[in-house]
């Protein structure tokens, strides 16, 4: 695993033109939601019909607010990452460690936001299969974060990241101060 992480770090340190960096920062978050969250959810709901059995008014009343909360959190994390000149995935890594806003209470609020969006969208379409399919990639991404990204972040940011990792929960936010 160490050689993979080393290669991963070298790949992340490649030179990108300012134009390409900005283009990826703007486009990649939308592509992530469409391709890796909504796509698998829609595919699963079309392939396996497992309805929630709730009416349209209730689906909208539950799903829309949940989706909007998730989208708001997602947009907040995107803004923080763009200020650090990066994206949420290693295509364009940030140039600074992001520890403010929702990152002050959870190391992975972007993945949390994707899960919230999936929950809301599943309620909107009324499909348990959308929920399961939509949570597949974010769940696998958490595994990638644990196995690879945390080692890469420690290599890039050193003691600052170690302190952050030890003082901030992985996924479930700690809303109270110690």
C-alpha positions as CSV (number, residue, x, y, z in Angstrom):
1,X,0.0,0.0,0.0
2,X,2.9,2.4,0.7
3,X,4.1,2.4,-2.9
4,X,0.6,3.2,-4.1
5,X,0.3,6.1,-1.7
6,X,3.7,7.4,-2.8
7,X,2.7,7.2,-6.4
8,X,-0.6,8.8,-5.5
9,X,1.2,11.7,-3.9
10,X,3.6,12.1,-6.9
11,X,0.6,12.2,-9.3
12,X,-1.2,14.8,-7.1
13,X,1.9,17.0,-7.2
14,X,1.9,17.2,-11.0
15,X,1.8,20.7,-12.5
16,X,-1.6,21.9,-13.6
17,X,-2.3,25.0,-15.5
18,X,-4.3,27.6,-13.5
19,X,-7.0,27.3,-16.2
20,X,-7.3,23.5,-15.9
21,X,-7.2,23.7,-12.1
22,X,-10.1,26.2,-12.1
23,X,-12.1,24.1,-14.6
24,X,-11.7,21.0,-12.6
25,X,-12.7,22.8,-9.3
26,X,-15.9,24.1,-11.0
27,X,-16.9,20.9,-12.9
28,X,-15.8,18.0,-10.7
29,X,-18.2,18.4,-7.8
30,X,-21.2,18.3,-10.2
31,X,-19.8,15.3,-12.0
32,X,-19.2,13.5,-8.7
33,X,-22.9,14.0,-7.6
34,X,-24.3,13.0,-11.1
35,X,-22.0,10.1,-11.9
36,X,-21.1,8.6,-8.5
37,X,-24.2,9.3,-6.4
38,X,-27.3,9.9,-8.5
39,X,-26.2,7.5,-11.3
40,X,-25.9,4.4,-9.2
41,X,-29.1,5.3,-7.4
42,X,-31.1,5.7,-10.6
43,X,-29.5,2.5,-12.1
44,X,-30.5,0.5,-9.0
45,X,-34.0,1.9,-8.9
46,X,-34.6,1.1,-12.5
47,X,-33.1,-2.4,-12.2
48,X,-34.7,-3.4,-8.9
49,X,-38.1,-1.9,-8.2
50,X,-38.4,-1.6,-4.4
51,X,-40.8,1.2,-3.7
52,X,-41.2,3.0,-0.4
53,X,-44.9,2.9,-0.9
54,X,-45.5,6.6,0.1
55,X,-47.5,9.2,-1.8
56,X,-46.1,12.1,-3.8
57,X,-47.0,14.8,-1.2
58,X,-45.2,12.9,1.6
59,X,-42.2,12.1,-0.7
60,X,-41.8,15.8,-1.6
61,X,-42.4,16.9,2.0
62,X,-39.8,14.6,3.3
63,X,-37.4,14.3,0.4
64,X,-37.1,17.9,-0.7
65,X,-36.0,19.4,2.6
66,X,-33.5,16.5,3.2
67,X,-32.1,16.9,-0.3
68,X,-31.7,20.7,0.2
69,X,-29.9,20.3,3.5
70,X,-27.5,17.8,1.9
71,X,-27.0,20.1,-1.1
72,X,-26.3,23.1,1.1
73,X,-23.7,21.1,3.1
74,X,-22.2,19.9,-0.1
75,X,-22.0,23.4,-1.6
76,X,-20.4,24.7,1.7
77,X,-17.7,22.0,1.5
78,X,-17.1,22.8,-2.2
79,X,-16.6,26.5,-1.4
80,X,-14.1,25.6,1.4
81,X,-12.2,23.3,-0.9
82,X,-12.2,25.8,-3.8
83,X,-10.7,28.4,-1.4
84,X,-7.9,25.9,-0.7
85,X,-7.6,25.5,-4.5
86,X,-8.8,21.9,-4.8
87,X,-11.6,19.5,-5.2
88,X,-13.2,16.8,-3.0
89,X,-11.4,14.0,-4.8
90,X,-7.7,13.6,-5.5
91,X,-7.9,14.8,-9.1
92,X,-7.0,18.3,-7.9
93,X,-6.0,18.1,-4.2
94,X,-6.2,21.1,-2.0
95,X,-3.1,23.1,-1.3
96,X,-4.0,23.7,2.3
97,X,-5.6,21.5,5.0
98,X,-9.3,22.4,5.4
99,X,-10.4,22.3,9.0
100,X,-13.0,25.0,9.3
101,X,-16.8,25.0,8.8
102,X,-18.2,21.5,8.8
103,X,-14.7,20.1,8.7
104,X,-14.3,21.4,12.3
105,X,-16.8,18.7,13.5
106,X,-16.2,15.9,11.0
107,X,-13.3,15.0,8.7
108,X,-15.6,13.9,5.9
109,X,-18.7,16.2,5.7
110,X,-18.6,16.0,1.9
111,X,-19.3,12.3,2.0
112,X,-21.9,13.0,4.8
113,X,-23.6,15.5,2.5
114,X,-23.6,13.0,-0.4
115,X,-25.4,10.5,1.9
116,X,-27.9,13.1,2.9
117,X,-28.6,14.0,-0.7
118,X,-29.1,10.3,-1.5
119,X,-31.5,9.9,1.4
120,X,-33.5,12.9,0.3
121,X,-33.5,11.9,-3.4
122,X,-34.5,8.4,-2.5
123,X,-37.5,9.8,-0.6
124,X,-38.4,12.0,-3.5
125,X,-38.4,9.1,-6.0
126,X,-39.9,6.8,-3.3
127,X,-37.3,4.1,-3.9
128,X,-35.4,1.9,-1.4
129,X,-33.3,0.6,-4.3
130,X,-32.3,4.2,-5.1
131,X,-31.2,4.6,-1.5
132,X,-29.0,1.5,-1.6
133,X,-27.6,2.1,-5.0
134,X,-26.9,5.8,-4.2
135,X,-25.1,5.0,-1.0
136,X,-22.8,2.4,-2.6
137,X,-20.1,4.7,-4.0
138,X,-20.0,7.1,-1.0
139,X,-19.6,4.0,1.2
140,X,-16.8,2.7,-0.9
141,X,-15.2,6.1,-1.0
142,X,-15.1,6.1,2.8
143,X,-13.1,2.9,2.6
144,X,-10.7,4.6,0.1
145,X,-10.3,7.5,2.5
146,X,-9.4,5.3,5.4
147,X,-7.0,3.1,3.4
148,X,-5.3,5.7,1.1
149,X,-6.3,9.3,1.5
150,X,-5.6,9.6,5.2
151,X,-2.0,8.3,4.6
152,X,-1.6,10.8,1.7
153,X,-2.9,13.7,3.8
154,X,-0.5,12.8,6.6
155,X,2.3,12.7,4.1
156,X,1.3,16.1,2.7
157,X,0.4,18.0,5.8
158,X,2.4,16.1,8.5
159,X,1.7,16.9,12.2
160,X,-1.1,19.3,11.4
161,X,-3.1,16.5,9.8
162,X,-2.2,14.0,12.6
163,X,-3.5,16.4,15.2
164,X,-6.7,17.1,13.1
165,X,-7.3,13.4,12.6
166,X,-6.9,12.6,16.3
167,X,-9.2,15.5,17.4
168,X,-11.9,15.3,14.8
169,X,-14.3,12.4,14.2
170,X,-14.1,10.5,10.9
171,X,-17.7,10.7,9.7
172,X,-20.2,11.2,12.6
173,X,-20.0,14.9,13.6
174,X,-19.3,15.7,17.2
175,X,-21.5,18.7,17.7
176,X,-20.4,19.5,21.3
177,X,-17.0,20.8,22.4
178,X,-15.0,18.8,24.9
